[in-house]
């Protein structure tokens, strides 16, 4: 079943929730030179990549409606992150988390305020057991 634009927006909001949780730990924790910071950066990298991927899969009609998002640039960003993951600067990634992701969410749904999940709810959603395939 092909996902709708509403499904893609819901995906973006879920990954934005994870991005917000990462940011809530603070810039110093994100930029530190330890394994915990590396885990945060890897989670951030994947979250930002998934936001850009979901954006790139929105319909052309939706993209034309939301021209201020700059869809061509965003599609290119997803490819850069996916293929140059070892060369992504931590500062660039932090800016993507703190600026780009929240801007995208607010532009996608400007008429309603985005309510992010609490960290415990997000953890439950991301860690929920996945159904077994038979």
C-alpha positions, 0 to 999 in steps of 0.5 A: 500500500502506497503511503499518502502525504498525510502518512508521510507528514506523520512520519516526519512528525515522529522523527521530529519528536526523536530529534527534539529528544536528542536536542533536549540533552543539550549541545554539549552532550551532543558534541562531546567526545565520548560514546554517548555523544556518538550514539546521539549523533548516529541517532540524529543522523538517521532521524534527519535522513528519515525526515528528508526521505519522507519529505522527498516522497511527498507528492509533487502536488503537495510540494507545489503547494508548499513551495517555501520548503524548497523541496529540490534542496531538501531532496538533495540533502537526504542524498548527501546525508545518506551517501556521505554519512562519514563526512557529515560535520557534527555542527551541521547535523546539530543545525539540521536538528535544531533549525531544519527539522522544526522549521519543516514541521511548522511549515507542513502544519502551520495552522496547528501547533505541533505537540511532540511526544514526551520522551517516555512516549517516544521511547515506547513508540520507537521501542515497541515490539514489531509484529512478527512476519509469518 
